[in-house]
């Protein structure tokens, strides 16, 4: 797959699955062997439970990509998330395999009010 194809997968993950809470599409975006490194989540079913818990309640989160670039099978996204409590920003690194996200690393920081 091309870097542009891989970017589209990450955009769909953030903008459709997470922002719109379309967890029914999770199987189409996450590889069965998905690993979220920072939360020690292994497998799509553990991920489904975690993301549903994190994003399934309260106001919908809104991920906004500020930058996105890639090389080979990795995509980096610098993003902000509004409508969450508290709002946050971060950088995520995704590894794509077989047209799906197989690994995910994230560095997340709360946005402090002035």
Order of alpha helices (4+ residues) and beta strands (2+ residues): alpha-alpha-beta-beta-alpha-beta-beta-beta-beta
